[in-house]
Amino acid sequence: MMGNRVFKCAPLPFMGQKRYFLRDFTEVLQQVEGEIDTVVDLFGGSGLLSHTAKRVLPGCRVVYNDFDRYIDRLAAVDTTNEILGVIKQRLTSLEANKRLSEQERADVLAIVEDYTRRGYVDIMTIGRNVLFSGKWVTSFEELTKHTMYNRVRPGLYEAAGYLDGLEVVHMDYRELFKRERGNSRALFVLDPPYLTTECGMYHNYWRLTDYLDVLRLLDGTKWVYFTSDKSQIVELCKWLDENFGESALMFGATVRQRTNTLNYHTQFNDMMITRL
């Protein structure tokens, strides 16, 4: 049975999750209700879009492509909470957001290393609780290289029911698209790593040709595509529209955008582009 809880953000930290687009995404899903029977999240990331799709359209089959093995992090949530509890106890005398002394930092690393010897540790989530905002690490070795701060969250991470009702796969997005493309009642959700930016937790750096390959999937399908004005893809699509008109892959698409502020000097626009 599918859980009733609706998550407004991913239960564990994830770079690039689309929580600020959930309202827009929900409106799009409601727009196609009755016209589709499947939602295919090709670049599933944290699963937040898949989770939202299943809650908005419970009668639809929702395929979450967990390429980043987020499911492993969710399975370890109790251990993660336990580790953070031990770290919090060690730092109990230190004010929130204060820099750790060398001894405190060494003690935190010793705690994490001890748990790492015993089994799987969600280093990414641990890192988000002891590193400066904006810093991400994926291994214990990376964690040892950074200055630390007391940013341990006050409550527990909760993930129960997050993946309920989803069909979870771990596939190359091209193979998954090939498997599902024959369904004319499918909606494809595409949130590839942004060109000219870090590629999140993807295993290899993406090249321009990889993005062009993704754009080819837009032909003849219903889709929701996420990108940013930091990406050259937007400029490319405008050029295609101007030169190829109605035959361009994104011709006639609807664009919604949201401004994100990185710091006092830097802003960029995230975009959700749809053609249904």
VOVEX-444832 format. One record per residue (C-alpha): residue number from 1; x, y, z. Coordinates in Angstrom, 1 decimal, m for minus. Each point is the difference from the previous one (the first is absolute). Layout:
NUM | X | Y | Z
...
//
This chain:
1 | 0.0 | 0.0 | 0.0
2 | 1.3 | 3.5 | m0.9
3 | 0.8 | 2.3 | 2.9
4 | m2.1 | 3.2 | 0.3
5 | 2.9 | 2.3 | 0.9
6 | 0.9 | 2.5 | m2.7
7 | 3.6 | 1.1 | 0.1
8 | 0.7 | 3.6 | m1.1
9 | 3.7 | m0.6 | m0.2
10 | 2.2 | m3.1 | m0.2
11 | 0.4 | m1.7 | 3.4
12 | 3.8 | 0.0 | m0.3
13 | 2.2 | 2.7 | m1.5
14 | 0.5 | m0.2 | m3.8
15 | 1.6 | 2.5 | m2.3
16 | m2.4 | 1.4 | m2.5
17 | m3.3 | m1.3 | 1.3
18 | m3.0 | 1.8 | m1.5
19 | m2.0 | 1.0 | 3.1
20 | m0.5 | 3.6 | m1.2
21 | m1.7 | m1.3 | m3.1
22 | m2.5 | m2.3 | 1.7
23 | m2.9 | 2.3 | m0.3
24 | 0.6 | 0.5 | m3.7
25 | 0.6 | m3.7 | m0.5
26 | m3.2 | m0.8 | 1.8
27 | m1.9 | 2.3 | m2.3
28 | 1.4 | m1.7 | m3.0
29 | m0.9 | m3.5 | 1.3
30 | m3.6 | 1.2 | 0.7
31 | m0.1 | 1.4 | m3.5
32 | 0.7 | m3.5 | m1.5
33 | m2.1 | m2.0 | 2.4
34 | m2.0 | m2.5 | m1.9
35 | 2.2 | 0.4 | m3.1
36 | 3.0 | m2.0 | 1.3
37 | 0.3 | m3.3 | 1.9
38 | 3.8 | 0.0 | 0.7
39 | 2.5 | 2.5 | 1.2
40 | 3.7 | m0.9 | m0.8
41 | 2.5 | 2.0 | 2.0
42 | 3.1 | m0.7 | m2.1
43 | 2.5 | 1.8 | 2.2
44 | m1.6 | m0.7 | 3.4
45 | 2.5 | 1.6 | 2.3
46 | m1.5 | 0.2 | 3.5
47 | m3.3 | m1.4 | m1.2
48 | m1.9 | 3.2 | 1.0
49 | m1.7 | 0.4 | m3.4
50 | m1.0 | m3.7 | m0.1
51 | m1.3 | 0.2 | 3.5
52 | m2.1 | 3.1 | m0.9
53 | m1.3 | m1.6 | m3.2
54 | m1.2 | m3.0 | 1.9
55 | m1.8 | 2.1 | 2.6
56 | m1.6 | 2.3 | m2.6
57 | m0.9 | m2.8 | m2.4
58 | m0.4 | m3.1 | 2.3
59 | m1.6 | m2.0 | m2.9
60 | 3.1 | 0.4 | m2.2
61 | 3.0 | m2.3 | m0.2
62 | 3.0 | 2.0 | 1.0
63 | 3.5 | m1.2 | m0.9
64 | 2.8 | 1.5 | 2.1
65 | 3.5 | m0.5 | m1.6
66 | 2.2 | 0.0 | 3.1
67 | 3.3 | 0.3 | m1.9
68 | 1.7 | 1.5 | 3.1
69 | m1.0 | m2.8 | 2.3
70 | m1.9 | 2.4 | 2.3
71 | m1.9 | m3.1 | 1.2
72 | 3.2 | m1.1 | 1.8
73 | 0.1 | 3.3 | 1.9
74 | m3.7 | m0.3 | 1.0
75 | 0.6 | m3.5 | 1.2
76 | 2.8 | 1.2 | 2.3
77 | m2.1 | 2.9 | 1.5
78 | m0.1 | m1.6 | 3.5
79 | 3.8 | m0.3 | 0.1
80 | 0.4 | 3.5 | m1.3
81 | m2.2 | 1.3 | 2.8
82 | 2.1 | m2.0 | 2.5
83 | 3.3 | 1.4 | m1.3
84 | m1.3 | 3.5 | 0.1
85 | m1.2 | m0.6 | 3.6
86 | 3.5 | m1.0 | 1.0
87 | 1.5 | 3.0 | m1.7
88 | m2.5 | 2.3 | 1.5
89 | 0.8 | m1.3 | 3.5
90 | 3.7 | 0.5 | m0.6
91 | m0.7 | 3.7 | m1.1
92 | m2.5 | 0.7 | 2.7
93 | 2.0 | 2.8 | 1.5
94 | 0.6 | 1.7 | m3.4
95 | m2.4 | 2.7 | m1.3
96 | m1.9 | m0.7 | m3.2
97 | 1.9 | 0.8 | m3.3
98 | 3.3 | 0.6 | 1.9
99 | 3.2 | m1.3 | m1.5
100 | 1.3 | m3.2 | 1.6
101 | 3.4 | m0.1 | 1.7
102 | 2.6 | m2.3 | m1.4
103 | m0.7 | m2.4 | 2.9
104 | m3.8 | 0.1 | m0.6
105 | 0.5 | m0.5 | m3.7
106 | 2.3 | m3.0 | 0.7
107 | m2.6 | m1.5 | 2.3
108 | m2.8 | 0.4 | m2.6
109 | 2.2 | m1.7 | m2.6
110 | 0.7 | m2.8 | 2.5
111 | m3.7 | m0.5 | 0.6
112 | m0.8 | m0.2 | m3.7
113 | 3.0 | m2.3 | m0.8
114 | m1.1 | m2.4 | 2.8
115 | m3.4 | m0.3 | m1.6
116 | 1.5 | m0.3 | m3.5
117 | 2.0 | m3.1 | 1.2
118 | m3.3 | m1.6 | 1.1
119 | m1.8 | 0.5 | m3.3
120 | m1.7 | 2.5 | m2.3
121 | 0.0 | 3.7 | 1.1
122 | m1.9 | 2.8 | m1.8
123 | 3.0 | 2.3 | m0.2
124 | m1.9 | 2.6 | m2.1
125 | m2.6 | 0.5 | 2.8
126 | 2.7 | 0.0 | 2.7
127 | 1.9 | 2.6 | m2.0
128 | m3.0 | 2.3 | m0.3
129 | m0.1 | 0.1 | 3.8
130 | 3.6 | 0.9 | 0.7
131 | 1.1 | 1.9 | m3.0
132 | m0.5 | 3.6 | m1.1
133 | m3.2 | 0.6 | m2.0
134 | 0.5 | m0.9 | m3.6
135 | 2.7 | m2.6 | 0.6
136 | m0.7 | m3.5 | m1.2
137 | 2.1 | m3.2 | 0.5
138 | m0.5 | m3.5 | m1.2
139 | 2.7 | m1.9 | 1.9
140 | 1.7 | m0.1 | 3.3
141 | 3.3 | 1.0 | m1.6
142 | m1.7 | 3.2 | m1.3
143 | m1.5 | 0.7 | 3.4
144 | 3.5 | 0.0 | 1.6
145 | 1.1 | 2.9 | m2.2
146 | m2.5 | 2.6 | 1.2
147 | m0.4 | 2.4 | 2.9
148 | m3.0 | m0.9 | 2.1
149 | m2.8 | 1.9 | 1.7
150 | m2.7 | m1.0 | 2.5
151 | m2.9 | m0.1 | m2.4
152 | m1.6 | m3.3 | 1.3
153 | m3.8 | 0.3 | m0.4
154 | m2.1 | m0.1 | 3.2
155 | m2.4 | m2.7 | m1.1
156 | 0.1 | m3.4 | m1.7
157 | m0.1 | m0.8 | m3.7
158 | m3.2 | m1.8 | m0.8
159 | m0.5 | m1.9 | m3.3
160 | m2.8 | m2.5 | 0.7
161 | m2.4 | m0.4 | m2.9
162 | 2.0 | 2.2 | m2.3
163 | 0.3 | m2.6 | m2.8
164 | m3.4 | m1.6 | 0.6
165 | m1.7 | m0.8 | m3.3
166 | 3.0 | 0.7 | m2.2
167 | 1.5 | m2.4 | m2.5
168 | 3.7 | 0.4 | 0.8
169 | 2.6 | m0.9 | m2.6
170 | 3.7 | 0.6 | m0.4
171 | 0.6 | 0.4 | m3.7
172 | 1.8 | 2.0 | m2.6
173 | m2.6 | 2.7 | m1.0
174 | 0.3 | m1.0 | m3.7
175 | m0.9 | m3.6 | 0.8
176 | m2.9 | 1.1 | 2.1
177 | m1.3 | 2.3 | m2.7
178 | 0.3 | m2.7 | m2.6
179 | m2.1 | m2.3 | 2.3
180 | m2.8 | 2.6 | 0.5
181 | 0.0 | 2.0 | m3.2
182 | m2.7 | m2.2 | m1.6
183 | m2.6 | 1.2 | 2.5
184 | m1.8 | 3.1 | m1.5
185 | m1.5 | 0.6 | 3.4
186 | 3.3 | 0.5 | 1.8
187 | 1.3 | 3.3 | 1.3
188 | 3.8 | 0.2 | 0.1
189 | 1.7 | 2.1 | 2.6
190 | 3.6 | 1.0 | m0.9
191 | 2.2 | 1.7 | 2.6
192 | 3.6 | m0.6 | m1.3
193 | 3.0 | 1.6 | 1.7
194 | 0.4 | 3.6 | m1.2
195 | 2.5 | 0.7 | m2.7
196 | 2.9 | 2.2 | 1.1
197 | m0.7 | m0.8 | 3.6
198 | 0.8 | m2.8 | 2.4
199 | m1.7 | m3.2 | m1.0
200 | m1.3 | m0.8 | 3.4
201 | 0.6 | m3.5 | 1.0
202 | 0.2 | m1.4 | m3.5
203 | 2.9 | m2.3 | m0.4
204 | 1.6 | 1.6 | m3.1
205 | 0.2 | 3.6 | m1.2
206 | m2.5 | 0.7 | m2.7
207 | 1.0 | 1.4 | m3.4
208 | m2.0 | 2.1 | m2.4
209 | m0.8 | m3.1 | m2.1
210 | m1.6 | m1.6 | 3.1
211 | m2.4 | 2.9 | 0.3
212 | m0.8 | m0.1 | m3.7
213 | m0.8 | m3.7 | 0.3
214 | m2.5 | 0.9 | 2.8
215 | m1.6 | 2.6 | m2.3
216 | m0.7 | m2.7 | m2.6
217 | m2.3 | m1.7 | 2.5
218 | m2.4 | 3.0 | m0.2
219 | m1.1 | m0.8 | m3.5
220 | m3.5 | m1.4 | m0.1
221 | m0.4 | m0.4 | 3.8
222 | m1.7 | 1.8 | 2.8
223 | 2.6 | 1.5 | 2.2
224 | 1.1 | 2.2 | 2.9
225 | 3.6 | 1.2 | m0.3
226 | 2.1 | 1.8 | 2.7
227 | 2.9 | 2.2 | m0.8
228 | 1.6 | 3.3 | 1.0
229 | 1.1 | 3.2 | m1.7
230 | 3.5 | m0.9 | 1.2
231 | m0.3 | m2.7 | m2.7
232 | 0.8 | 0.5 | m3.6
233 | m2.9 | m2.3 | m0.9
234 | m2.4 | 3.0 | 0.3
235 | 2.0 | 2.0 | m2.5
236 | 0.2 | m3.0 | m2.3
237 | m3.8 | m0.6 | 0.1
238 | m0.7 | 3.7 | m0.8
239 | 2.3 | m0.3 | m3.0
240 | m1.8 | m3.2 | m1.1
241 | m3.4 | 1.7 | 0.3
242 | 1.2 | 3.0 | m2.1
243 | 1.6 | m2.1 | m2.7
244 | m2.3 | m3.1 | m0.2
245 | m3.4 | 1.4 | 1.3
246 | m2.6 | m2.6 | 0.6
247 | 2.3 | m2.9 | m0.6
248 | 2.3 | 1.1 | 2.9
249 | m0.3 | m2.4 | 3.0
250 | m1.1 | 2.7 | 2.5
251 | m2.2 | 2.1 | m2.4
252 | m3.2 | 1.1 | 1.7
253 | 1.1 | m1.3 | 3.4
254 | m1.1 | 1.8 | 3.3
255 | 2.8 | 1.4 | 2.1
256 | m0.3 | 0.7 | 3.8
257 | 3.0 | 1.3 | 1.9
258 | 1.1 | 0.7 | 3.5
259 | 2.8 | 2.2 | 1.1
260 | 2.6 | m1.5 | 2.4
261 | 2.5 | 2.0 | 2.0
262 | 3.3 | m1.6 | 0.8
263 | 1.5 | 3.0 | 1.8
264 | m0.1 | 3.8 | 0.0
265 | 1.5 | 0.1 | m3.5
266 | m1.3 | m3.0 | m1.8
267 | m3.5 | m0.9 | m1.2
268 | m1.2 | m2.4 | m2.7
269 | m3.3 | m1.2 | m1.3
270 | m1.2 | m3.6 | 0.2
271 | m2.4 | m0.9 | m2.7
272 | m2.8 | m2.6 | m0.5
273 | m0.9 | m0.4 | m3.7
274 | m3.0 | m2.0 | m1.0
275 | m1.7 | m1.3 | m3.1
276 | m3.0 | m2.2 | 0.5
//
